[in-house]
Amino acid sequence: MEKILPQNIISFLKQEIQPLEDSKYGDGYRVAAYLRDGTFLPCVVFRNADKTIELAMKRFKDEQTEKSIFSKPSGMGYREAIKSFVTSGNCVNHYHIAKVEKSRHAFPIDVIKQIRGETKMGWTGFVAKMKDGKQFAFGTDWYLSFFNMPDNYKAEDIEEIINHTYIDSQGQLKSYHSPDVYEVFKKSMVFESKPFFECYVDEL
């Protein structure tokens, strides 16, 4: 497969994808992508690199001058800051991409806006009601960019979010705040957030 030009990627993103706002790392355009060797990546976020670069430069400077709350007299804070930016996260180069398309795992922005805050410490749980009336439990420990989806459904099929609830083994809607939550809640019945790749395009 031939690579797709950056300007063609940008054109598709601007016309077809509503960005997920992110003041820290920059707005993200969530799609699926095919690499030139045919590999399919169901979850890719495209961004401009500027905010990530600025964040890294500030963090490095703070660590070098020991202004960071994470700084250590040993100098390890600076090393750990560099490590976090250059060795963590998943990244794919735009020149390896042959095609981009909408992702069935990316919730529409109006659906994401219905998700209200943290349910329990480090966990946000909710039930999504589909257009056909069926309900499924979802959850995440951090990210809202992409979610595993039930078979034969895509994110655009979601009609309503019911916050801080889950589905028990009997198929009943339950509150995370009920006294017996830890006795009946089964994480295996929850569609969790998915890991994703990031791709930086300077002109985006």
MIVO-100277 format. One record per residue (C-alpha): x, y, z; residue in one letter; chain. Coordinates in steps of 0.5 Angstrom, whole numbers, plus 500, padded with zeros to 3 digits. Layout:
! residues N
((X Y Z) "A" "A")
...
END
This chain:
! residues 204
((500 500 500) "M" "A")
((502 507 498) "E" "A")
((503 512 504) "K" "A")
((498 518 505) "I" "A")
((501 525 504) "L" "A")
((500 529 511) "P" "A")
((496 534 507) "Q" "A")
((491 529 505) "N" "A")
((491 526 513) "I" "A")
((489 533 515) "I" "A")
((484 534 510) "S" "A")
((480 528 512) "F" "A")
((481 530 520) "L" "A")
((479 537 519) "K" "A")
((473 535 515) "Q" "A")
((470 528 518) "E" "A")
((473 528 525) "I" "A")
((471 533 531) "Q" "A")
((477 533 535) "P" "A")
((477 532 543) "L" "A")
((480 538 546) "E" "A")
((486 537 551) "D" "A")
((489 543 553) "S" "A")
((495 539 556) "K" "A")
((497 535 550) "Y" "A")
((493 539 544) "G" "A")
((487 537 541) "D" "A")
((486 530 539) "G" "A")
((483 527 532) "Y" "A")
((481 520 534) "R" "A")
((481 515 528) "V" "A")
((483 508 525) "A" "A")
((489 507 521) "A" "A")
((492 502 516) "Y" "A")
((500 502 516) "L" "A")
((503 501 509) "R" "A")
((504 494 510) "D" "A")
((497 493 511) "G" "A")
((497 493 519) "T" "A")
((491 495 522) "F" "A")
((491 500 528) "L" "A")
((484 501 531) "P" "A")
((485 507 535) "C" "A")
((490 512 533) "V" "A")
((490 520 536) "V" "A")
((493 525 531) "F" "A")
((496 531 534) "R" "A")
((500 537 533) "N" "A")
((507 536 537) "A" "A")
((507 543 539) "D" "A")
((504 543 546) "K" "A")
((508 536 547) "T" "A")
((514 539 546) "I" "A")
((513 545 550) "E" "A")
((511 541 556) "L" "A")
((517 537 555) "A" "A")
((522 543 555) "M" "A")
((518 546 561) "K" "A")
((519 539 565) "R" "A")
((526 539 563) "F" "A")
((528 546 565) "K" "A")
((524 545 572) "D" "A")
((528 539 573) "E" "A")
((534 542 572) "Q" "A")
((533 548 576) "T" "A")
((530 543 582) "E" "A")
((523 547 581) "K" "A")
((519 541 580) "S" "A")
((516 538 586) "I" "A")
((519 531 583) "F" "A")
((526 534 583) "S" "A")
((531 530 587) "K" "A")
((538 532 589) "P" "A")
((541 526 586) "S" "A")
((539 529 579) "G" "A")
((535 523 578) "M" "A")
((528 527 577) "G" "A")
((531 530 570) "Y" "A")
((533 523 568) "R" "A")
((526 520 570) "E" "A")
((523 526 566) "A" "A")
((527 525 560) "I" "A")
((525 517 560) "K" "A")
((517 519 561) "S" "A")
((517 523 554) "F" "A")
((522 519 550) "V" "A")
((520 511 552) "T" "A")
((513 511 554) "S" "A")
((507 511 550) "G" "A")
((505 509 543) "N" "A")
((507 512 537) "C" "A")
((507 511 530) "V" "A")
((510 516 524) "N" "A")
((505 519 519) "H" "A")
((510 516 513) "Y" "A")
((508 509 515) "H" "A")
((500 511 514) "I" "A")
((497 509 508) "A" "A")
((490 510 510) "K" "A")
((485 513 515) "V" "A")
((478 512 517) "E" "A")
((473 513 523) "K" "A")
((474 509 529) "S" "A")
((468 505 531) "R" "A")
((471 505 538) "H" "A")
((471 513 539) "A" "A")
((465 516 542) "F" "A")
((462 522 539) "P" "A")
((464 528 543) "I" "A")
((457 530 545) "D" "A")
((457 523 548) "V" "A")
((464 524 552) "I" "A")
((461 530 555) "K" "A")
((455 526 558) "Q" "A")
((460 522 562) "I" "A")
((460 526 569) "R" "A")
((467 525 573) "G" "A")
((470 520 577) "E" "A")
((466 514 580) "T" "A")
((471 511 585) "K" "A")
((478 513 586) "M" "A")
((481 512 580) "G" "A")
((475 509 576) "W" "A")
((470 512 572) "T" "A")
((464 507 570) "G" "A")
((458 508 566) "F" "A")
((452 505 562) "V" "A")
((451 506 555) "A" "A")
((444 506 552) "K" "A")
((444 504 545) "M" "A")
((439 507 540) "K" "A")
((436 500 540) "D" "A")
((435 500 547) "G" "A")
((440 495 549) "K" "A")
((445 497 555) "Q" "A")
((452 496 556) "F" "A")
((457 497 562) "A" "A")
((463 501 560) "F" "A")
((469 504 565) "G" "A")
((476 507 565) "T" "A")
((481 508 570) "D" "A")
((484 514 566) "W" "A")
((482 515 558) "Y" "A")
((476 517 555) "L" "A")
((479 517 548) "S" "A")
((477 510 545) "F" "A")
((473 504 548) "F" "A")
((472 497 547) "N" "A")
((465 496 544) "M" "A")
((460 490 544) "P" "A")
((460 486 538) "D" "A")
((455 489 532) "N" "A")
((456 496 535) "Y" "A")
((460 502 534) "K" "A")
((460 508 538) "A" "A")
((455 512 534) "E" "A")
((450 507 536) "D" "A")
((450 510 543) "I" "A")
((444 514 545) "E" "A")
((445 516 552) "E" "A")
((450 515 558) "I" "A")
((447 513 565) "I" "A")
((453 515 570) "N" "A")
((456 511 576) "H" "A")
((452 505 574) "T" "A")
((454 498 571) "Y" "A")
((450 492 569) "I" "A")
((450 486 574) "D" "A")
((450 479 572) "S" "A")
((442 479 572) "Q" "A")
((442 484 567) "G" "A")
((440 489 572) "Q" "A")
((442 497 572) "L" "A")
((446 498 579) "K" "A")
((449 504 582) "S" "A")
((456 504 584) "Y" "A")
((454 507 590) "H" "A")
((450 502 593) "S" "A")
((452 498 599) "P" "A")
((453 491 596) "D" "A")
((457 494 590) "V" "A")
((464 490 591) "Y" "A")
((460 483 592) "E" "A")
((456 484 585) "V" "A")
((460 488 581) "F" "A")
((464 484 576) "K" "A")
((469 488 572) "K" "A")
((469 482 566) "S" "A")
((462 485 564) "M" "A")
((465 492 563) "V" "A")
((467 494 556) "F" "A")
((474 498 558) "E" "A")
((478 504 555) "S" "A")
((483 501 549) "K" "A")
((490 503 549) "P" "A")
((492 507 543) "F" "A")
((497 510 538) "F" "A")
((499 517 537) "E" "A")
((501 520 531) "C" "A")
((504 527 530) "Y" "A")
((503 532 524) "V" "A")
((506 538 524) "D" "A")
((501 542 520) "E" "A")
((495 540 524) "L" "A")
END
